[in-house]
Structures are given as C-alpha cells and as structure tokens.
Amino acid sequence: MNESRPLFAPPRILMCSPEYFGIEYEINPWMSRSRQADRQLALLQWHGLADMLESLGVMIERLHPVAKLPDLVFTANAALIFKKKAVLSHFKHTERQREEPLFHDWLTQHGFEVLCLPEDHFFEGAGDALFVGDTLYAGYRIRSDVRSEQLIAAWLGCRVLAVELVDPYFYHLDTCFCPLSTDSAIFYPGAFDTYGIEVLQSSIPLLIPVREEEARAFACNAVVVGKHVITNTGAPQLQRDLRNAGFTPHETPLSEFVKAGGSAKCLTLRLDGENAAAWRESPAISQPVSP
Ligand SMILES: NC(=[NH2+])NCCC[C@H](N)C(=O)O
C-alpha cells in the first residue's frame, strides 16, 4: 500500500456483485419485503456503476458474494479505512452482523491491520465516518454510536466532529453528506439538527446544499474520483451545482439498490483513501481521464 505503491497507482475501490441481493428483511424505512428488487436489473445497474468507475481509471477489487447476505453489496459499510488500518464495522442489526467476518477476512488478506471495536459498540464504517481534510465527520445515533467514534478518533489520532442524524430515511451519514475534496462537501440539511448544520457550515469552506427531492433520490450518496462525482439518476440541480464548483458529475441508474436504502457510494469502499482525506499520501491520479 502507500509506501510500496508505484507512482500514479490507480484509485482502488472494493465492490461486491449483487448475485444474492434482495430485500429479505427490513432494517431501514426504504426496505419493504413487498417491494422486491429485480435482481437482473440490479446486476445490470451494478455493472453500469463498475464500468463507469473503471472508465474513470479506478481499479475494482472484488469481494465474493455470499448467499443469504443480501446487503453484502454495500461495501461502504465494511470498515473505515485509514492508511493501512481498517476499523471493522460492528453492525447494529444482527442481520448484517453476519457480514463482519467476511469483511474482516478480506481486509486482513489484503494487507490491512484490522481494528475491532468492543462488542457493545456499534459502528457502520464508511457509511457513517468520512474525512474532509484532517477531520473525521461521524454520523451517530441511528446506526453508529458516538462513543465508537470517539474511540476511533483516539485510535487514529484524528479530530472527530460527530453530527447527529435525525431523519430515519437518512440513517447513515453517507446518505446525506459527501466530502468532495479536502475543503468541500455536499449535504442535505434536513437530515441534521440545527447544531449539526452549524458544525458542518463552520468547519467546511464550501458546503453545497442538496434539495429534498434530490436527496431522496440519494444524490448525496456519491462516489468521488478526482474531480468526477458519480450518483444515481434524478439530481439535475446538484449536477448544475457541481459543474459550477468545478466538478464533473455523472449519473447512472441505481433504482434497485435504493429499494434497500443504498446507492452509488454505499456500493463502494475506497481502499487507498478518499480524495477528500488529507492523510492520503498517495500520488494517485487525481484527475483520471474522462470516459
Ligand atoms: N453505506 C450505506 N448507506 N449503505 C446502505 C446499507 C443498506 C442496508 N440495507 C442497511 O440498511 O444497512
């Protein structure tokens, strides 16, 4: 990893294909067993996202899908990556706790030092903890515990700013907040309380608000690769705002994953450090070639 990586190493993202994806239980308000995902369409949409990322210069790493683990596709929830360390998730719901050993083994086998939280501390990885510059922004209450995030900040030696998530539809931080660079991010104000909004506004120089109907189409759940920002379809205003801020937005349909409460970002885990993370030492391409 970092030290040993060649110059211009490509961005690396972990994904897990949706062979066994479906709505088999209900652990967030988007999920209803009576509104099943179309698995063939999910496979097409997943490949659409993976192909788009590859065309932007990303190297996709794969986790093998496993039967009866329908949410394993949401690799953002595997862990929080910090240099060569991976803080393993410990899921709030038992349905997803069964994914933990698979994420643990994959990360260990791929050279990460895996850190595990105490049994009574919940934490859902990059779904709830995202760097902007040197600061770790951490969403808490619905899935992750604030005390997990305090412990992680102490382990990693970084500043953490914890923001409470107040709307059950925006139950992970990555559903309502996305760092774009070391000093910019997008966010949906309705998912935070007044104090959380103040924390974000006072600490991030460029904070772009996303309107409600676009946030409900998972516009904030974006994958950032250099200046490229990839989201689900249905966010024309955000696309304009991103262009004005110097980014290149891309849309790809992800309707089947929205039925499980996830979208582009949830389907990915950046392994070499997000572009917005100041700790990222890698000289990896920051402006990959356009498709
Ligand atoms: N990073 C994310 N927001 N992942 C979405 C996870 C969706 C999954 N059904 C859950 O409720 O846990």
The ligand as an SDF file (V2000), in Angstrom:
LIG
                    3D

 12 11  0  0  0  0  0  0  0  0999 V2000
  -23.4440    2.9630    3.3050 N   0  0  0  0  0  0  0  0  0  0  0  0
  -24.7210    2.7980    3.2220 C   0  0  0  0  0  0  0  0  0  0  0  0
  -25.5240    3.8230    3.3970 N   0  0  0  0  0  0  0  0  0  0  0  0
  -25.1930    1.5760    2.9920 N   0  0  0  0  0  0  0  0  0  0  0  0
  -26.5390    1.2380    2.7660 C   0  0  0  0  0  0  0  0  0  0  0  0
  -26.9070   -0.0010    3.5330 C   0  0  0  0  0  0  0  0  0  0  0  0
  -28.2620   -0.5290    3.2110 C   0  0  0  0  0  0  0  0  0  0  0  0
  -28.6660   -1.7000    4.0420 C   0  0  0  0  0  0  0  0  0  0  0  0
  -29.9290   -2.2380    3.6100 N   0  0  0  0  0  0  0  0  0  0  0  0
  -28.7690   -1.3110    5.5150 C   0  0  0  0  0  0  0  0  0  0  0  0
  -29.8180   -0.8960    5.9420 O   0  0  0  0  0  0  0  0  0  0  0  0
  -27.8300   -1.4200    6.2630 O   0  0  0  0  0  0  0  0  0  0  0  0
  1  2  1  0
  2  3  2  0
  2  4  1  0
  4  5  1  0
  5  6  1  0
  6  7  1  0
  7  8  1  0
  8  9  1  0
  8 10  1  0
 10 11  2  0
 10 12  1  0
M  CHG  1   3   1
M  END
$$$$
